[in-house]
Amino acid sequence: MSPYFAVIKRDLLLSYRQGADLVMVLAFFLIASALFPLAVGPDPVILGRIASGIIWVLALLSVMLSLDRIFHNDYDDGALEQMEISPQSFYLIILAKIIAHWITTGIPLIILSPIIAIMLNLDNDAFITMILSLAIGTPILSLIGAIGAALSLGARRAGLLVAMLVLPLYIQILIFAISAIDASINNFPVRPHLLFLAAILAAALPLAPLAAAASIRQAFE
Amino acid sequence: MVIIDHRPIVKLRNYEVKKLGVNSDMHKFANPTRFMKIANAIFPYISIACIVSLVVGIYYAIFNSPPDYQQGDSVRIMYIHVPAAYIAVMIYMVIASASASSLIWKHPLSDIVARSSAPIGAAFTFLCLITGALWGKPMWGTWWVWDARLTSMLILFFLYMGYMVLLNAFDDPQRGVKPAAILALVGVVNIPIIKFSVDWWNTLHQPASLFKMDGPSVSPQMLLPLLIMIVAFTLFYMTLLIIRMRGEFAAAKIRSLYISGALK
């Protein structure tokens, strides 16, 4: 297990030392959310109704924009290839890189989301559900996003390509997360929606690193 | 002194392949030349059967089937809409199984099947969405609703788009084959969601009435033209697939001629 933690530590250290990347993703999350009150008008009732949607769509986009951090730099400088030919399980290394990505992207988004929720006048009852849905949902975004990032290694215009590959797969997560938040606003049971999200997480956790590892391996051929 | 190896390059014969325990029946058809020979032989029959069943099916659908007691004549859109939806999902499954066999056994043929099927599948998905919109306007009063089945069909369309973009996203045309195959397999998760969306969620789209455990709930007079149209669409797909595969083989031949310098 120690190489696994070593990879997490290395990726966390890298993103700490290249701090601008992390800050840019969070700044995008904040700035883009500030566009909505200007675009649809500052009416608190309308903003409150669409707040959960704005937060989740922006979380999707922020994670998507940060996906090139997972593999691209290591692919370009050859570190990823060294990890692949090392005797350690490549599957676990990929999983470690995905977890490091979630720690540097998902957790800051979760911490930042209540601020945006207050600014957009989200219903007070929905705060806990929103944070829960992000806590279960953002790891899935990192897991599925890693497949997209791995598939696009070495492609032309990889950034746009990742969007085309990953966003269709993100739609289901968005649907369940939003229906959970809407349920808590309307005083319906929240549990089934969150359990659906958790089920997707339970399926993606073992399967996504497998697909990502397979796509990285073929990129080296 | 230079030692020259005079042994011939090892080439496995059919019985040797059998001795190695390789499933030779499957590999027989995985040979592109042999496959195209068979495909070209059955091509006239398939295309003629396709035209005949399309004509008969459209005749039944338009002139010789009863209007619905609620929907009137607009129910006839069903005879295009349902087969298009069915074939769109089926082609995705063909692509996914071809991708799996290409990743596992590295059949050169399955790559070509998957690559040639994708635009056909995307076109049928688009046809299904368009006919659905045309049907939705008189029946539901709107072109589009964000209901589960419509949304999941739209996702299928996006998956087809992503598949085709990824296939052609690399400078080396062969480089995109494997990533696209992996993407096709990942996208399979959407298929059960399409199938069961109308049962899981309460939606505007009507529940399944054709492929059910206790038999179809469509009246026999409507069922017959619908089944003929499904057969016709399947034959149409096979016809197009053979034409597109011929094109792929011709393109590969032209490429190799360019590389060898025979063409300039």
Interface residues (C-beta under 8 A of the other chain):
Chain A: I147 L151 S152 G154 A155 R156 R157 L161 M164 L165 L167 P168 L169 I171 Q172 I175 A211 A214 S215 Q218 A219 E221
Chain B: L103 T151 I155 F158 L159 M161 G162 V165 L166 A169 F170 D171 R175 G176 K178 P179 I182 L183 L185 V186 G187 V189 N190 I193
